[in-house]
């Protein structure tokens, strides 16, 4: 991690909330259809009352304003607005210490140079807002052992790379010496360097000699016995008292060693029974494998992890599925991959490449030698068919064909000699194995990318209704029989067999505001959903100049014209001004000529409009369009500066009103409009957002898929561009080092030959953009950071909060808005179930818990500020709540404040009329990062990630993404 050599001393403003509380009289509720009346005072410390009254939008429209200045001379001055506060003079303290928010008003903030001086935000209390209920969670209470846990260092000579072999060596050691040298102890082993015992071994250091029969891996020779020296050496005793204090909330630092030992102990038996992958275990015996096609099958399994929670230690168990290579004869695998006719026809070059990609690295066993089942890893494929292959059989270079050799040596007749042989072993000494003499070894995880059909098939297997998933989890716990587990017994760990029963609350949905000219001016969503019937977008934009390209051969011009007319009408009905006629007639083009077609339409439109640029490009694409979509987005957004909306052929033929309404929503936000806003936002009633100008950021990093070893990671940051509505976002993207999680371009400086040291970066640019759009400088930052695992919390907070500080300070001396930094996690295994599945009032249509369900006790962190929020209604399968962890909070949010804000924001996602599962700024950042992958793919295929262009220090070797056009940056281009 890059650490700053300087400590940034920044000043925390004293802020006093003197919000303008003058409002017009609220309208009355009629028969429950309007928002309920209430006369709440605007006290930011009170729990947020969701069902608050509407107030008219007082006729004020935001000026687009602010000073249109170059970024170098932007002065971040506050300007007066209805929702601002009066500011007290700033006091400057003298020390450089840093504290986290609560009760630290008016301190000087200095950013620490090491994570040791950094404490995460403590929990400020528990939420009270919402309807109380009970839910069940897939957490099982684990009773702490009262025994000393000891760690021993394991050294095996000669060194072994395989965990499986390591485990076999230690298993043999335990079998031979448990009752003698090990003093009846049953140790748990991590497969690498550490062994753990409950109580001490009779020695502090001892060497053992272990003989192990090696797995056969050569072509010739008998089984070999290998001898290993194993040294066990006492290292440390785990502090169980420390763990108890931490779980009781009396210590803030988690004793990772003790937690790790307990995790390994509870995994030991499953590691022997099942196929371990990461934190999950899989087996074809748990449930019959399901075919996914092309030689793959899905295995069922379970995830298991020990977690510290408020209720004590908890064992988190969830169901899991993964793709495995079917243990087929290789010849059958190839027939599935390429079709049965491959057994009778010659292979093409593309066939050969496909087989090579699918089988490289896969373990196979020979089947032509009776009971001798030697195993090999496939390293490649011969370029010649088997019938043409010859090799030397002796030192005199006597040549023999592979076909003859197998016939003479094993009486094995090769039937499909037109197919190539598998190459096994290394390149210096590669051996040839005919495909029909090999079978794929069972239990090999498939790590490459699945195709669309396989993904669909896997989702069908994994998609379980909540009640079924809950039953499977309970069945897994019973099958694992932790009360009979010899390792759990040895270490004194007891696991409950009941799901944890947890207090929860259902937060109310927020009122949404639509345009005054619609029949329905406001709306209260029901079970996370609503629709656009009788409503108009609150800020419908104008589209005067648009064109359409049709890349689909099956769509005739008349059909395309009819679709465009319907879409234009829907945009108008929804509240936009949309010219029914395109600038030029609909243009038909071939997908392979995408660049030529786009440039033709762009220039033809410019000629027709006498130099005025197109505002929108509609594109009709084939349903299976390969790289067309990505190419189109790259050219439009980085080359031509065009906002585009793509529509698939199937939607063009089947014109559904719901589809058109959703496309209209997307077009409006791409044009810079807003579809709806929170009623409380325009009424200035959102605690710690409405009181002073507030900018909400979302950030995410997407990494290349497994197997892509050189592609860069893509970081994206989006930020709200309106206040007090906080609905409209602009986004920036950048490429950075492969699998680098810290966002490198948040803030950066470089040397310019003319201007000297120049500051830049995504935070700085988005702050400037906010200032230009609103005429305000943000005095509060709320930063939702997606995609960070627990092990990276310290690193990411330390680095990225520092970058935010520096970006602010670079705009104006002493400019340091208050920051709240929240990590959003979707990749976790906590699931929440209704307490009673038969009670229809406590579930949605899919049987899932209701949207707005929040949990901040029992299964949450013992001391830190985190909560689970299920903000969306389930469609199919079991809903996954998002986990929000507030790492840093200078704004002193209450639990209710941040939970209600997060839940309410989930109703402002622009692309649909549903609440979404992740807070929109984080969702938009994910979409933007995903979009940016398309910008680099043409170059990446040939040049990997290097060459061309330079980046700021620390990013050398990463080819920068092409720059977004200015008009694209300002809007939600990624929608």
N, C-alpha and C positions, 0 to 999 in steps of 0.2 A: 504494500500500500504506500502511495505517495504521501509523505507528511510534509507539512509546511514548516519551514525553518523559522518563520516568524509567528508570533501569537497575535492574532487580530484582536485588538481591544476595541470593543464596540459598545455603544451606549444603548441602554434599554429605555425607551421613552416611558414617562408616566402618562398613562392614558386615563382620562376620566370620561365615563359615559354620560354625556348630557344630550342624549338622543332627542331629536325633535319629535315630541309625542303628539303634535297637533294633527288630527285626522278628521276627515269628514265622517259623518255618522254612518255606521255600518248598515248595510241593507239587511232586512229581516229575513229569517228563514221561513220558507213557505212549504208547509207539509213535508218538511225534511228534505226538500230539494235544494234549498240554498244552504250556504255555510251557516253554522249556528252562531248566534250572537254571543259576544263576550267583550268585556271591557278591561282586558288585562293591561297592566302597566308594562312598560318596556324595560324590564330589569333583566340584564343579561345573566345574572346569577340564578334566576329562577328556572326550574325545569321548563322546557319549551312546550307551550300548549299548541299541539298540532292543529286542533280543530278551531283555529282562530278566525276572526271575522275578516271578510274581504274589505279592502278599502279601494276606492276608485284610483285609477292610475293618475290622478291629479293633473292630467293633461301635460305632464312634463315628459319630454323625450330627450334622451341623452344626446348631447352634441357629439358629433364624431370626433370632436375637437382635440383640444390640447394643441400645443404648438407643433406644427409639422416641421420638426427639426432633424438634422442629421444626428446620428447616435452619439457623436463626439461632444455635441454641446447641449444634449438633453439635460435639463435641470429638473430633478425629481421633486417639484414643489407640490404640496397639497393644494387643492382648490376647494371652494365651498360647495357642498352638495347637501340635499335634504337629510341624508343619513349620516353625516359626519359628526365628530365630537369636537369639543374645545380642548386644546392641548395646554397642559401645564409646561412650565419651563423644564428643560432637561437638566438633570443633575448628573455630574460625572463623579463616579467613585474612583478610588485609587488602586484597588487591588485587581489582579488579573484572574480572579477565580471564576469558576463557572458552576452555576447551579441550575437545576432543571425546573424552571417555572414556578412551581407551587410555593407561594409565600416569598418569592425573591424579587418582588417589584423594585425597580429603580436601581438594580445592580449593574455594575459594569460587567460585560460579558467578554471573557477571553476564551478562545477555543483551545482545549487541551491538546497537547502534542502526543498524548498516548491514551489508549483506551482505559488505562488503569484509573484515570481521574474522571472517568465518564460513568455516570449512573443513569440508567433508563428512568423514564418518568414513573413515579410511584402511582399506584391506584388512588384516585382522589375520593373514593367512596363508591357506592353501588348505585346503579340507575333505579329510578322509581317510576318513571313515566310508562304508561301502557297497561294493558290488561294482564294481570298475573295468571300464570298457568304452570303446569308441570310438563316437562318433556323428558324423554329417556335419551341417554347418550351412550355410544358404544365404547364406554370407558368402564373398566372393571377394577374395583378397589383392590390394591395389593398391600398386604400387611408387611411392614418393615421387619427384616430379620433382626434378632438381638445378638447376632454373632459377629465376631471380628472378621472382616473380609481382608484377605491378604493377596498381594500381587507378587508374582514371580516372573522374572525375565526368562524367556526361552531362547536358547541358541542351538540350532540344528546344523551339524556339519556332516557332509557337504550341504551347502545351502540349497533349499528347495523353493521353487517359485510357486508351486501349486498348493493352495490351501487344502485341497482334498488330500494330497499326499501328507502334508504336515499333520492334518487331523488323524490320518491313519497311523502315523508314527507315534503321536501322543496317546492314541487309543491303545496301541500295543504296549506302550510304557505303563499305562494305568492297569491294563490286564495283567501284566507280569508283576508289577511292584506295588499295587494298591495295598495289599495286606501286609507287606513287609516295610519297604523303605518309605512308602507314602503314609504310613500310620493310619490306614483305613480311610484316608481322605478321598473324596470323589471330586476332582478338580473340574473347572469349566475352562475352556480354551478358546481363544479368539481366532485360531487358525494362522496366526502370524507370530508375534513376539511375546504375547502375554498369556499367563496362566493364573487362574484365581482359585483360592481355596477358602472354605469357611473354617477358620482356625488355622494355626501354624502347622507347617510340615515339620518333621523331626530334624530338619537340617536347614541351614541358611544357604548352602551351596552344595550341589552334588552333580556328578557326571554319570550318565547312563549310556550303555551301548544297546542299540535296538537293531534287530535284523528284520527286514521287511521284504516280502516277495514282491518284486517290481511288476507293474502291469506290463504285459508283453508289448513291446513297441518296435521290435526289429523284424526283418523278413525271415531270418534264420536263427537257429539256436534255441536251447531250452530256456525255461523260466530262470530268471536271474534273481539271486538273493542279494539285496543291498544292505550295507551296514551303515548306520548313522550314529554319530555321537550327539547326545542331547544333554545340555547343561541347564539345570534349573537354579536360579539365583534369586533370593529374596530381594524385593525392591521396596515395597511400602505396605503400610496398612491403611485401608480406606477408612476415612473418618465418618462413621455412621452417625455420631452425635451431630456433626456439622449438617448432615443431610436432614436429620430430624428438626434442627433449628430452622433450616431453610424452608422446610415444608410447613412449619408452624408460623412462618412469616416473620421470624425473628432475625433472619440474616438475608441479605439481598443477593449474595453470590451463590450460585448453584454449584454444589460439589460434583463436577462432571465425572470424576473418576468413579465415585460410588455408584452414580446412575449408570455408567457404562458397564460396570461389573454386573449389576443386577440385570441389565439388558442382555448381556452375554449368557448369564446363567439361564435365563428363561428361554433363550434361543437354542441352547445346546441340544436338547432332545429333538426339536423340530429340524435342526440342521442335519441330524442323522436320519430322520424319517423321510424328509422331503427334499426337494431341490431348492436350495436357498438362492434368491436373487435380490440383492439390496436388502431391504428390511422385510421382504415378503418371502413366503414359502409356497411352492407349487407342486402339484402331484396329479397324475392322471387318475389316481384313486379317489381324490376328493369328489370329483364329478367327472363323468365321461367326457373326454375331449370332444370339441366340436370342430368340424372341418371349416377352414377359412378360404380354401382354394389355393391353387398353385403350390401344393406341397406343404402348406402350413395348417396348424390346428391351434385352437385356444385351450389353454389349461386353466383350470380354476385353482385358486389358492387363497391365502389370507395374509394380511399385513399385520405386523405385531411390533409394538414399541412401548417402552416404559416411559411414563411422563410424570414430572412433578406437577401437582395441581393443588388447589385449595383443600381438597378433601384428603390429601396425602398422596401417596404414590398411586398411579393409575396405569393399568395396562390397556392400551388402545388397540382394539382388534377390529379389522375391517376386511371385507371380502375384496379379492383382487383377481384380475384375469390378465393373461399375457399370451403373446403369440409364440409358439414353439414350432420347430421344424418337425414335420411328421416323421416318425422312425420307419420310413419306407425303404424298400430296395431302391438304390440310386436310379435304376432304369425306370422305375415307376414314378419317382420324383420328377425326372426329366420329362416323362410323358405327360405328367400333370402340368408342368411348366410350359411346355411347347405344343401339347396336343398329341394324341395317340399316334398320329401318322408319322411322328418323328422316328418311330421304330422301323419304318420301311423306306424313308426317304433320306437323301443326303442332307447334311446340316449346312445352313447358310452361315455367313460370318456373324450376322446379328444373333442367330441362334447360339452360336458358340460363345459369344460375349455374354449372353443372358445366362447360360449355364455356369460359366466361369464366375460371374458376379454372385450367383445364388449359392454356389458350393464352396467358394474360397473361404478357408478357415473353419469349415464344417468337419466334425469328427465322423469318420466312417469305420465300420468293422468289416472284415472279410468274411465271406460266407461259403467259399469254395473249399474249405479245409476241415469240414466236419465240426468237431468240438473246439478246434483252435480258432478263437475269435479275436485275432489281433486288431488293435485300433490304430488309426492313423488320422492325421489332420490333412485335409486337402489343401495343397498349395497352388494348384493351377490345373490346366487342361492341356493336353497335347494338341499341337496345331494339325497333326495328321490323324487320319482315322486309324483305328487299332490294327487293321489288316496290313497297314504300311509300316508299322513300327518294328524296328529291329534293335537289338542291343548286344554288347559283347558278353559272352558267358564265361570266358576264361582269360588268362593273362596273354594268350596268343591272339587276342582280338577275334576269336571265333564268333561270328554273328548268328543270332537266332531270332526268329520273329516272336513277338509276344503271343500270337495265336498258337504257334508250335510249342512254345515253352509251357503254356498253361495246359495244353493237351498232354504233353509228355510227362510233366511234373505232377499234375494233379488230376489227370483224366477229365479235365474240364473243357468242354467245347464252347467256344465263344460264338454266340448266335448273332450278335449285332456288331459285326466287325467294322461296319461303316461308321460307327460312332467313335469319338475320340476316347482315349484313356484318361483317367484321373491321374494327376501327378501328386505324389505324397512325399513328405520329407523335404529337405532343403534343396536349393538349386544345384549345389555342388554334387549332391548324391540323391537325385530325384529317382523315385521308383514309379513304375507304371502299374496301375491297377485297372483292369477292365471294369466299366460301369456295372455290368451285370454280376460281377463278383463281389459287390459291396452293398452294404446296407447302412443307412444313417443311424447313428447311435442315438438312443432315446434321451430326452431331457435337455435339448439344446435350445436355448432362448434365441428367438429371431430378433436381431437388433436393428436390421435395416428398415427402410421406409415401407410401410404397407401401402398397397394400391387402394383405390376407392372401394372396390368390391370387398376387399379384406377388412377394411375399416368398418364398413357397414355390417358385415357379418360379426365382427368382434363386438361392436356396440350392441347388437341384438343379444349377444351372450351376457354382456355386462349390465345391461339395462334391467334392473330389478325394482319392482314396486317396494316401497318402504317396509311393508309388513314382511315380505319374502326375504328382504335383506336382513332385517332384524332377526328373523328365525334362523337364517344361515349363520349369522354371527354367533348366536347363542349355541347353535349346533357345533360350531367350530370350537368354542370354549369347552363344551362338554367332551368333544372328541380329543382335545388336547389334554384333558384330565390332569390339570396342574397339581391337583391334590395327590396324584399318583406319580408325578414326575420325580424321578430319583434326584435330579439336580436341584429342583425347587425344594425338596425335602431336606437335602444336604445343607442348603444355605438358609433354610428356615423361612422361605417366602410362601405366603398363602394368598391365593387369588380368589376373589369372589366370583360366583357364577351368574350374578345378576347384573343387568345393565344399570348404570348409575342413573338415579332419579334426580333431576335438576330443576331448580326454580328458573322460570323463564318469564318474559313479558312480551306481549304483542304490541309493538308500537303502532299508533294510528297512521294511516296513509295521509300525506299532506294534500291540502287543496291545491289544485292547479288552475292557473289563470289563462284564459284564451281571449281572443280579441272581442272588443265590445260589440262589433257588428254581427257576430254569430248569435244563433238562438241560445246557445249555452255559453255563458261568459266565464263560468268557472265549473270545475268538475272535481268530484271526490272519487278517486279510483276505488273499485270494489275487488277485493282479493287480488290486488296487484295488477289489475287490468282496467282499461277504459277504451273508448274508440273516438274517432274524429267526427262521428255523426253530429250534425248541428253545431259544429265548432269551426272556428277559423283560427289559423296560426296567429299568434300574438304579434309577430313581426314577419308578415309575408313579404318576400322580396319580389322584384320585377325581373322577368327574363324577356328581353325584347329581341335579342339576336341569338338564335340557336340553329344548329344544324344536326343532321342525323346521318350516320354511316351504317349501312347494313352489311355485316360480314357473314351472314347466314345464307347459304345457297337455297335453303328450303323456304325462306321467307320472301314472298313476292312483294313487289313495290307497293301494291294496293293494300296488302296486309300490314306492312310497315307503316304506311301512311295512316291507316285506321288506328293502329296502336298509338302513334304519336298524337293523333287528335284526342283520343281518350285520355292519354296522360296529361296533355295540355289542359283539358277540361277539368280533370281531377285537381291539378295544381290551382286552377282558378277557384274551384269550389272550396278548396282548403284554405284559400286566403291569399294566394299569390296573384300577381299580374303576369300572365303568361301569354305571349304572342302566339296565336294559333298557327301561324305560318312560319316555316323555317326560312332562313336567309336564302338558302339555295335548295333545289330539289333534293330529296333523299338520294344519297350516293351509295351505290353497291360496289363492294370491293372484295377481293380474295384475302383470306386471313394471312397468307404468306406475304402479302404486300402491304402490311399494316402501316409502315412508316411512310411509304409513298402515298397511300390513301389519306392518311391524317394530314400530311403537308398539303396535298391537293385541296382538301376541304378547307383547311385553314386559310390558304391563300385565295381560293375562289371566294370565300366568304368576305375576306378583307376587301377584295376588289368590288364586290357587290355593295358593301356598306361604306365604301370610300374611306377605308383605313380604320374603321372602328372594329375593335376585336370582338370575336365571338365570346358570349358570356357562358354558353353551355354547349357541350357536345353530347348528343345521345348516341350510343353505340349498341347495335343489336348483334349479339355474339352467338355462335353455335353452342349447344349445351356442353359438348366436350370440345373445349377450345385450346387445350394444351397451353402454350406460352403466350397466346394472343392477349389475354387479359393483362398479364404483367407487362408485356411489351407496350400495349396501349397506354397504360398508366404511366410508365416510365417516360415515354415520348411526350405525352400531354403535360406532365407535371414538371419535368426537368428540361424540356427542350422548347415546347411551344407555349407553355403557360396557359394551358386550357383546363377548365374544370369539366370533368366528364362523368356521365352516368351510364353504366353498362346494364343491359337487360338481356337475359337468356331467351333463346328461341321458344322454349316451352311456355314462358310467361307471355310472350308476344301472341302466341296462338290462343292460349287460354287466358283471356283478359279478365282477371279477377279484380273486383273493386278493392279488396283488402290489399292486394299486391300494389295496385296503382296508388293507394293512399300512402303506403309505406315508402314507395319511391318518391312521392311528392314531398314527404317529410325529409328524405335524404337530400333531395335537390334544394329545398329551401335552406338547410343549414350549410350546404356547399356554397350557396350564393351569399352567405353571411347573415341569414335570417335566424329567427328563433321560433320554434314551434309552440312551446309553452314555457311558462316560468312558474316557480313556486309562488303562490299567493302571498305567503309570509315574506318572501324576498322583496316584492315590490311594495309591501306594506311596512318594510323595514323592521321586521319582527324576528329575525333569525339571530339568536344570541351569538356573540363573537363573530358575526359576519356582517350584520347590518350596521353596527355601531361606527366602524371606521372602514375606509377602503381596504378590501380584502381580496387577495388573489389566491386562487386554488390551483395548485399544480398536480399533474399526474405524471409519473415517470415509470418506464419499464425498459428492460433489456431483453431482447430475444437472442438466443444462441443457435448456431447451426445444429442440424440434426446429427445424431450419432453417425460416425463414419466420415463426416466432412471435417477433415483435420486442419484445413487451412482457412476456411471461410471466416470472415470477421463476424463478430457479434454486432448487433444493431441496437443502439440506444435511441429512445424517443422520449421527448418531454412535451407535454401540452400544458397550456395555462389558460385560465378563464380570461376573457377579454371584455367582460362587462361587469359592472357593479352598480347597484346592489343585487342584480339578478343572478349572477354567477351561473350562466347557462351556456354561453358561447365560448368556444375554445379555439385557440390556434396552436399549431404543433410544429416541432422541429425534430429532425432525425440526423443521426450521424453513425458512421461505421467506427468500430474500435477493435482492439486486439481480440483475437479468438478466445472465446469463453471468459472474457473479462467482465465481471459483474459491476464493478464500480463505474459510474458514468463519467468518462474522461472529459467530455466537452461541456460540462455544466458551467465551468469558468476556465478561461485560458488567457494567457498573455503571449504576445510574440513581438519580435523586434522588427519595426518597419524602418527602412533606410531614411525616410523623410520624417515620419511622425514620431520615431523613437518607440518606446514601449506602448503597445496598443492592447487594450482589453477587449475581450469578447466572450463568446460562449452562450449556451442556450438559455440559461437563467437570465442573464443580462439582456439578451435580445427580447425575451418574452416580457420582462419588466418594462422595457422601453415601449414595446408594442401595446401593453396595457395602458401605459401613460398616454400614448397617442390616441388610443381608442376611447378612453374615458375622461381624459383631462385630469386624472387623479394619479397620485403616486401611492402604491400599495403600502399600508402601514401594518398589515398582517399577512403572513404567508401560511397557508395550510398545504402541506406537501404529502400527497398519497404516493407511496413508493411500492410498486408491484414487483413480484418475482424474487424476493430476497428470502433465503432460507435462514433458520435460526442461527446457524453457525456463522453467518455473515453479518448479523445485526450490528455488532460493534464497528466492524470495518466500514460498512456502508454509511452508517450514521456519522462516524468521525470524518470520513472523506467528503461526503456529499453535503453535510451541514456546513463544513468549512468552505466548500465551493460556493454555497448560497451566500454565506457571509461576505466572501470576497467579491462576488458579483455585485452585491448591494453596495458595498463600500466603494467600488470602482465608479459608481454613478454619482455619488455625492459623499463628501466626508461626513462621518457619523450617521450615515443613513443605514439603520439596522432594524428593519421591521421584525416584529415578534414572530417566531417560527414554531409551528407544530408539525412534527415529522411522524407520519404514520405508515407502517408497513402493512400492505394488504397481501394476504396469502390465500390462494385457492387450492394449492397442492398440499393439502393435509388430509388426514383420514378420520377426522371427527365427523360423525353423522348424528343428527338429531331426529328422534322419532316421536310421534304423538303418543301421549300417555295411554290413550285408549283409541285404537284404530277404528273402533265401531262408532265413535262419537264424531258425526259428520260436521259438527259445529267447530271442531278443533283441527280440521284438515281441509286442504283444498281438493279440487276434483281428482287429482292424481294420488290422493292419500298422504300427501306430504304435509309437514307443518305449515302454518299460515305465513304469508309474507309479512315481514316486520318482526318475526320472532328473534329476540335477542337474549343472549346468555352471557353474564359477566361474573358468575360465581361458580363454586364447586369444581368444575372441570377446567377453569381458567388458571392463569399463573398465580402462584401464592402471593406475590407482592406487586407485580408490575401491572401496567394499565392496558389490559387487552380485553377483547370480547368477541363472541361469535355472533354474526348477524345473518339470518336468512332473509334477504330483502326481496326475493322474487317468488312467484308462484311456480310450482313444479309443472313441467309438461309431461315428461316421462322419466321413469327411473326414480332414484332417490335424490332429493335436493342436497346440494353440498353448501353448507353455510360458508360465507367468507369469514376469515379470521383477521381481525384488525388489531394491531399491536402499536400502541402509541409509545414511540421510543423517546420522544423529546417534546416538551410542551411548555413553551414560554407564555402561552395565552391563557393558561389556567382553565382549561375546559373542565366542566363537570362531566361525570359519566353520562348523564342524560344529554348534555350539550353535544358531545361528539357523536353519541349513538344516534340521536335524532337527526342531526345534520347529515350524517352518512346515509341513514335510511331515506331521508327526504331527497337527497341528491340522486338516489337510485331511481327516482321517478322522473328525472329530467333527461334521460338518455334519448338522444335525438332520433334514432332510427326506428323506433316502434312505440306503440302505446301500451307498454308494459313496464313494470319496474324490473330492473335488471339485477343480476346476482352479485355484481361488483360495482363499486362506486364509479360513476361515469368517467371522471378524469383518468383513473387507472385503466379503465376499459379503452378509452380513446388512445392512450399512450401505447397500449398493446396493439391496437389496430394500426397505428402509425408505424410502429416498428416492423410489423408484419408487412405492411405496404412497401416499406423501404427495401426489403429483400429483392423486390422486382427491379429496383433501380440498378442493381449491380450484376444481375445474373448473366447478361451477354458476355461481359468481360470475365466473370468468374469462371465460366466454363473452360476458358483457355488458359487464363493466367493465375488461377487461384486468387489469393488476396493481395499479392504484392505488385509492386511496380506502379508507375504513373502517379504523380502528385505527392505532396508531402503534407504531413499533419503537424500539430503542435508536439512539443517534446513529450516523450513517453508513448507516442503512437507511431513511431517510424515503422515503415513496412506495411502499414495498413492503407490500402487505397481508399481515398475519401469518396463518399457518395457524390454524384453530380448534384450541384446546387439546385434547390427548389426555386422556381420563379416566384417573384415577390407577391404577385396576386394569389398564388397558391398557398404560400405561407400563412397568409392572413385569415384563411378560412379552414373549415374542417374538411380538408381535401381527402382524408382517409375514410370518410363515412361511406 
